[in-house]
Amino acid sequence: MTMADRIVVMSMGQVQQIGTPQEVYDTPKNKFVAGFIGSPAMNFFEVHYENGVLTDANKDINIVVPEGRAKILDEDGYNGKDLTLGVRPEDIHTEQAFIETFPKAAAKGKIVVSELLGAESLLYLTTGSSEYVAKVDARDFHHPGEEVQLAFDLNKAHFFDKDTTDSIVEKAK
């Protein structure tokens, strides 16, 4: 990705997406591409979308989708349906300022593993039955077993059709 001006992502001999590394990273065509590009990989959450709110099966995740994104989901007929939410590790925040700015995107997570990498830390968390990774500033280090408040940057989130695994935003364009 660092040396190419265009890349091809393939699965089982089938071309999934062709584009610049930035295009493929920012606008993956489907869940496979989204999970393939990026390190650590994109987190996926199985959620139910209803009236602008995403919830997981146990209601441990209960977050409000930004108006513009909700409009796309509603216009595409996803209100009242299950879908897959994709969030990159760097788009999950534990900073208090972010949580206060976006309180409707907040949830609680329990730290399973905390990996200090110098300038940043990888937090391996669980919320209900969901396991995921957050990439945070090293100064925001947490210990295993701690429960932390966090918030998802849903303006950068990806939504995938549960049946086709295609990106809903890409399908809407």
C-alpha positions in Angstrom: 0.0 0.0 0.0 2.9 2.4 0.6 4.4 2.0 -2.8 1.5 1.5 -5.1 -0.6 4.1 -6.9 -3.3 1.5 -7.6 -4.1 -1.8 -5.9 -6.3 -4.7 -6.7 -8.0 -6.6 -3.8 -8.9 -10.2 -4.8 -10.7 -13.0 -3.0 -10.8 -16.6 -4.4 -9.6 -15.4 -7.8 -12.3 -12.7 -8.0 -11.5 -9.0 -8.1 -13.2 -7.3 -5.2 -12.0 -3.7 -5.7 -9.5 -1.7 -7.7 -8.4 1.8 -6.7 -5.7 3.9 -5.0 -4.7 2.7 -1.6 -6.6 5.7 0.0 -9.8 5.0 -2.0 -9.8 1.3 -1.0 -9.1 2.2 2.6 -11.7 5.0 2.8 -14.5 3.5 0.7 -14.3 -0.3 0.7 -16.8 -1.9 -1.7 -17.6 -4.7 0.7 -16.9 -6.3 4.1 -14.1 -8.4 2.7 -12.2 -5.4 1.4 -12.8 -3.5 4.6 -11.4 -6.2 6.7 -8.5 -6.9 4.4 -7.1 -3.4 4.3 -5.7 -1.8 7.5 -3.8 -2.9 10.5 -5.2 -3.7 12.9 -8.2 -4.8 10.8 -11.6 -3.1 10.8 -13.9 -4.1 13.7 -17.3 -5.5 12.8 -20.4 -5.4 14.9 -23.7 -7.2 14.1 -26.4 -4.6 14.9 -30.0 -3.7 14.4 -30.9 -0.4 12.8 -34.1 1.3 13.8 -35.1 5.0 13.7 -31.6 6.2 13.6 -30.3 4.0 16.4 -27.9 1.0 16.2 -28.2 -1.7 18.9 -26.5 -5.0 19.3 -28.4 -8.1 20.4 -28.0 -7.5 24.1 -28.5 -3.7 23.9 -24.9 -3.2 25.2 -24.3 -1.0 22.1 -27.0 1.6 21.7 -25.7 4.5 19.6 -27.2 7.1 17.4 -26.3 7.3 13.7 -25.4 10.8 12.4 -28.3 12.4 10.4 -26.6 12.2 7.0 -25.7 8.5 7.4 -29.1 7.7 8.8 -30.8 9.3 5.8 -28.8 7.0 3.5 -29.8 3.9 5.5 -33.5 5.0 5.6 -33.6 5.8 1.9 -32.1 2.4 1.1 -34.8 0.6 3.2 -32.6 -0.5 6.1 -34.9 0.9 8.9 -35.9 -2.0 11.1 -33.2 -4.3 9.6 -30.0 -6.0 10.8 -26.7 -4.9 9.3 -23.0 -4.9 10.0 -21.3 -1.9 11.4 -17.6 -1.5 10.5 -15.4 0.8 12.6 -11.7 1.1 12.2 -9.6 0.9 15.5 -8.4 4.5 15.1 -12.1 5.6 15.0 -12.9 4.3 18.5 -12.0 7.0 21.1 -11.5 6.9 24.9 -10.6 10.5 25.2 -13.1 12.4 27.5 -13.3 15.3 25.1 -14.5 13.1 22.2 -17.0 11.3 24.4 -18.4 14.6 25.7 -18.7 15.9 22.1 -20.4 12.7 20.8 -22.3 11.3 23.9 -24.9 9.5 21.7 -22.1 7.5 20.1 -20.8 6.3 23.5 -20.6 2.8 25.0 -18.8 0.9 27.7 -16.1 -1.6 27.1 -14.0 -3.9 29.2 -10.3 -4.1 28.6 -9.1 -7.6 27.9 -5.5 -6.8 26.7 -3.7 -3.4 26.6 -0.7 -3.3 24.3 1.6 -0.3 24.6 3.3 0.5 21.3 5.2 3.7 22.2 3.1 6.6 20.9 -0.1 4.6 20.8 -1.8 1.7 22.6 -4.0 -1.0 21.2 -6.9 -1.8 23.5 -8.5 -5.2 23.0 -12.0 -4.8 24.4 -15.4 -6.5 24.8 -18.8 -5.0 24.9 -21.5 -7.6 25.4 -20.6 -10.4 23.0 -18.6 -8.0 20.7 -14.8 -8.2 20.7 -12.9 -5.4 19.1 -9.7 -3.3 19.0 -9.2 0.4 19.6 -6.1 2.3 18.7 -5.6 5.2 21.2 -3.0 7.6 22.4 -0.4 5.9 24.6 -1.2 8.5 27.4 -4.7 6.9 27.5 -3.4 3.5 28.7 -5.7 1.2 30.5 -5.2 -2.1 32.4 -6.9 -5.4 31.7 -10.1 -5.8 33.6 -10.9 -2.0 33.6 -14.2 -0.9 32.3 -13.8 2.2 30.1 -16.2 4.7 28.5 -15.6 5.0 24.7 -17.2 6.5 21.7 -17.4 5.5 18.0 -16.7 8.0 15.3 -19.8 7.1 13.2 -19.0 9.8 10.7 -16.2 7.5 9.6 -18.0 4.3 10.1 -19.0 1.8 7.4 -22.3 0.0 7.0 -22.6 -3.3 5.2 -25.7 -5.3 4.0 -25.9 -8.3 6.3 -26.9 -10.6 3.4 -24.7 -9.4 0.5 -21.8 -7.9 2.6 -21.8 -5.0 0.1 -21.1 -1.5 1.5 -24.5 0.3 1.9 -23.0 3.8 1.3 -21.3 2.6 -1.9 -24.5 0.9 -3.1 -26.4 4.2 -2.5 -24.0 6.2 -4.8 
